[in-house]
Structure formats: C-alpha cells, structure tokens
Amino acid sequence: MGRRRFHFESFWPKIPGFLEVVAASWSLPLQNFCPFEKISLKFKRLAKCLQSWGHKEVGNVNARLGLAREVLHRLEMAQDIRSLSREELWLWGQLKQHCLVLASLQRTVARLRSRIQFPKGDANTQFFHRQACYRKKRKFISKLEEDGRVYTNHDDIQ
C-alpha cells in the first residue's frame, strides 16, 4: 500500500493556526537548488506540514466530539446525584463550549465534503447518466390541468 495522496481541504483556511503553519513551513531554509527544485521542495514540505497539522487539528472530529459528549454526560449524571464542585462546573462549561465548536466544525466539514463536482459534458460515466436520467424524470410532465380538464396525452399537453 502506497502513501496517501495529499488532499487540501477547503475548510482549512477557516481554522485558526492555518496561516501560521503555512508561513512556518514556507520560511524554512533550503540548500542552494535551482529555483524549480526549490519551489517543488517547498510545496512537498508544505503538503506534509498541512497533512500533519490537519490530522492534529481536524482529524477524528467525530471521536473527539463523542469523547467530549461522554464526559459531559457523566458530569450531568453526577449533577443529578450531588452538586458539582467549582472545578467540575468550570469543566462542564468548557466541555459545552468545546462540543459546540466541534459540532460546528463537523457540520462545516460534512457540508464542504458533500459538494459534488459535476463532470463537464458527457464523460460517459455512470454518475453522469444517472444524473441525466434523474433530471429527465424530474422535468417530465405527466399530466396538465387546465380549466378543470386533465390532459395526459403528449400531443394534448403540447
């Protein structure tokens, strides 16, 4: 199994710390190479840094959100039995805020990853043909009502 390809996520620039990672990676010195090698190496290094940063900052959002919700649930169960200490109340507030941030990030990631890039023209793909059939079915007029009469024949509808 080979290495995973670099995939830039369009929501990364919205996350705090993105520009700092790019600036830090880009400003690291290189040996004296020709300009083309230099820019190629900078892009490769930037891709590695962004992948690592993305995995640490965004990776496992679902797991992190689940863990935060579990701890929050346990604190709420403890609150049903006894009153929480000042530190526990502070943690409860922080977890509530953290859950909101993670849930928002989860929605953003899902929304941006769900955008479909439509193929240009008939690429003879199964996806293209399914989309075309769907559009044809959606635009088809099966019947037309006018002045209380219903037309179902194609010639009458025209």
KOLBALUM-550774 format. One line per field, with one value per residue (C-alpha): residue number from 1; residue in three letters; x negated, y, z. Coordinates in nm, 3 decimals. Layout:
// residues N
i (NUM, ...) $
aa (Ala, ...) $
X (X, ...) $
Y (Y, ...) $
Z (Z, ...) $
This chain:
// residues 158
i (1, 2, 3, 4, 5, 6, 7, 8, 9, 10, 11, 12, 13, 14, 15, 16, 17, 18, 19, 20, 21, 22, 23, 24, 25, 26, 27, 28, 29, 30, 31, 32, 33, 34, 35, 36, 37, 38, 39, 40, 41, 42, 43, 44, 45, 46, 47, 48, 49, 50, 51, 52, 53, 54, 55, 56, 57, 58, 59, 60, 61, 62, 63, 64, 65, 66, 67, 68, 69, 70, 71, 72, 73, 74, 75, 76, 77, 78, 79, 80, 81, 82, 83, 84, 85, 86, 87, 88, 89, 90, 91, 92, 93, 94, 95, 96, 97, 98, 99, 100, 101, 102, 103, 104, 105, 106, 107, 108, 109, 110, 111, 112, 113, 114, 115, 116, 117, 118, 119, 120, 121, 122, 123, 124, 125, 126, 127, 128, 129, 130, 131, 132, 133, 134, 135, 136, 137, 138, 139, 140, 141, 142, 143, 144, 145, 146, 147, 148, 149, 150, 151, 152, 153, 154, 155, 156, 157, 158) $
aa (Met, Gly, Arg, Arg, Arg, Phe, His, Phe, Glu, Ser, Phe, Trp, Pro, Lys, Ile, Pro, Gly, Phe, Leu, Glu, Val, Val, Ala, Ala, Ser, Trp, Ser, Leu, Pro, Leu, Gln, Asn, Phe, Cys, Pro, Phe, Glu, Lys, Ile, Ser, Leu, Lys, Phe, Lys, Arg, Leu, Ala, Lys, Cys, Leu, Gln, Ser, Trp, Gly, His, Lys, Glu, Val, Gly, Asn, Val, Asn, Ala, Arg, Leu, Gly, Leu, Ala, Arg, Glu, Val, Leu, His, Arg, Leu, Glu, Met, Ala, Gln, Asp, Ile, Arg, Ser, Leu, Ser, Arg, Glu, Glu, Leu, Trp, Leu, Trp, Gly, Gln, Leu, Lys, Gln, His, Cys, Leu, Val, Leu, Ala, Ser, Leu, Gln, Arg, Thr, Val, Ala, Arg, Leu, Arg, Ser, Arg, Ile, Gln, Phe, Pro, Lys, Gly, Asp, Ala, Asn, Thr, Gln, Phe, Phe, His, Arg, Gln, Ala, Cys, Tyr, Arg, Lys, Lys, Arg, Lys, Phe, Ile, Ser, Lys, Leu, Glu, Glu, Asp, Gly, Arg, Val, Tyr, Thr, Asn, His, Asp, Asp, Ile, Gln) $
X (0.000, -0.144, -0.144, 0.178, 0.203, 0.216, 0.571, 0.622, 0.942, 1.123, 1.222, 0.863, 0.808, 1.104, 0.935, 0.712, 0.345, 0.361, 0.169, -0.096, -0.159, -0.189, -0.421, -0.641, -0.672, -0.737, -1.003, -1.224, -1.559, -1.665, -2.001, -2.106, -1.897, -1.776, -1.456, -1.233, -1.369, -1.338, -0.968, -0.897, -1.060, -0.875, -0.541, -0.623, -0.724, -0.412, -0.192, -0.349, -0.311, 0.052, 0.138, -0.015, 0.150, 0.486, 0.475, 0.393, 0.641, 0.930, 0.868, 1.101, 1.358, 1.626, 1.417, 1.326, 1.688, 1.805, 1.548, 1.644, 2.012, 1.945, 1.758, 2.031, 2.296, 2.112, 2.086, 2.459, 2.531, 2.315, 2.504, 2.831, 2.688, 2.490, 2.392, 2.080, 1.767, 1.643, 1.381, 1.641, 1.873, 1.586, 1.510, 1.879, 1.890, 1.570, 1.699, 2.029, 1.838, 1.599, 1.892, 2.046, 1.717, 1.664, 2.024, 1.990, 1.664, 1.825, 2.111, 1.867, 1.655, 1.961, 2.107, 1.784, 1.704, 2.053, 2.031, 2.037, 1.821, 2.026, 1.841, 1.832, 2.030, 2.097, 1.796, 1.973, 1.973, 2.237, 2.268, 2.335, 2.601, 2.776, 2.786, 2.922, 3.194, 3.288, 3.316, 3.525, 3.766, 3.789, 3.869, 4.121, 4.480, 4.712, 5.037, 5.160, 5.478, 5.647, 5.999, 6.096, 5.980, 5.685, 5.455, 5.233, 5.162, 4.833, 4.996, 5.273, 5.018, 4.829) $
Y (0.000, 0.337, 0.667, 0.864, 1.146, 1.500, 1.634, 2.001, 2.056, 2.378, 2.448, 2.452, 2.827, 2.895, 2.717, 2.923, 2.842, 2.761, 3.068, 3.018, 2.661, 2.775, 3.063, 2.844, 2.572, 2.812, 3.014, 2.717, 2.744, 2.515, 2.425, 2.600, 2.434, 2.567, 2.774, 2.495, 2.238, 2.490, 2.560, 2.190, 2.103, 2.386, 2.257, 1.900, 2.018, 2.235, 1.938, 1.726, 2.003, 2.068, 1.698, 1.664, 1.984, 1.887, 1.547, 1.701, 1.989, 1.840, 1.467, 1.248, 1.524, 1.259, 1.076, 1.398, 1.512, 1.173, 1.179, 1.533, 1.441, 1.129, 1.327, 1.591, 1.322, 1.175, 1.518, 1.570, 1.228, 1.322, 1.651, 1.456, 1.282, 1.564, 1.923, 1.968, 2.132, 2.462, 2.283, 2.040, 2.328, 2.501, 2.178, 2.136, 2.489, 2.432, 2.100, 2.257, 2.523, 2.265, 2.048, 2.344, 2.421, 2.058, 2.019, 2.332, 2.204, 1.867, 2.035, 2.251, 1.950, 1.747, 2.032, 2.109, 1.745, 1.676, 1.918, 1.722, 1.832, 1.759, 1.623, 1.857, 1.716, 1.351, 1.186, 0.853, 0.785, 0.604, 0.908, 1.141, 0.911, 0.872, 1.249, 1.293, 1.031, 1.194, 1.538, 1.393, 1.225, 1.539, 1.764, 1.524, 1.649, 1.352, 1.547, 1.902, 2.053, 2.349, 2.481, 2.163, 1.930, 1.694, 1.626, 1.316, 1.264, 1.417, 1.585, 1.736, 1.868, 2.044) $
Z (0.000, -0.104, 0.074, 0.089, -0.163, -0.034, -0.030, 0.053, 0.248, 0.156, 0.518, 0.649, 0.593, 0.826, 1.117, 1.346, 1.301, 0.930, 0.814, 1.081, 0.963, 0.601, 0.692, 0.913, 0.650, 0.365, 0.551, 0.646, 0.467, 0.183, 0.038, -0.282, -0.551, -0.878, -0.844, -0.982, -0.738, -0.457, -0.516, -0.569, -0.236, -0.061, -0.192, -0.086, 0.260, 0.286, 0.190, 0.467, 0.724, 0.628, 0.639, 0.983, 1.107, 0.958, 1.125, 1.464, 1.442, 1.248, 1.236, 1.432, 1.490, 1.543, 1.803, 1.984, 1.984, 2.113, 2.393, 2.497, 2.496, 2.704, 2.972, 2.963, 3.007, 3.306, 3.467, 3.416, 3.570, 3.869, 3.896, 3.935, 4.241, 4.402, 4.344, 4.136, 4.268, 4.128, 3.915, 3.780, 3.690, 3.510, 3.319, 3.237, 3.086, 2.890, 2.755, 2.649, 2.456, 2.311, 2.195, 2.014, 1.839, 1.736, 1.618, 1.408, 1.262, 1.193, 1.003, 0.805, 0.710, 0.608, 0.404, 0.219, 0.150, 0.020, -0.270, -0.592, -0.881, -1.191, -1.493, -1.789, -2.080, -2.138, -1.983, -2.042, -1.673, -1.475, -1.249, -1.543, -1.687, -1.353, -1.310, -1.664, -1.606, -1.276, -1.439, -1.725, -1.480, -1.269, -1.569, -1.727, -1.722, -1.681, -1.676, -1.718, -1.575, -1.739, -1.678, -1.492, -1.771, -1.727, -2.021, -2.012, -2.382, -2.501, -2.802, -2.586, -2.336, -2.617) $
